[in-house]
Amino acid sequence: MTVNIQTVRFVADVKLIDYVKQKLEKLNSFHDRIVKVDVFLKLDNVVHNIKDKVAEIRLHIPRQQLFVKQSSKSFEQSFDEALD
């Protein structure tokens, strides 16, 4: 399984990247044919004072693609909710 993590409008620290990779390793127990995982971490509403953290996950499985998007006040919470 190839993991691709991209950040938009910010630079992620090592702790956040490690957190995401650790959580994604558990996906193999649910489906063994996952080819690729794309994770996009974004800051939303940058123009305003409120900055929501958005996590988007796209799973590439043979003959399927799954996509989920979730936002909250922290990247960890957004990612966990999207992964659930």
Beta strands, then each sheet from edge to edge (+ up, - down):
strand 1: 2-8
strand 2: 36-44
strand 3: 52-61
strand 4: 64-72
sheet 1: 1+ 2+ 3- 4+
end
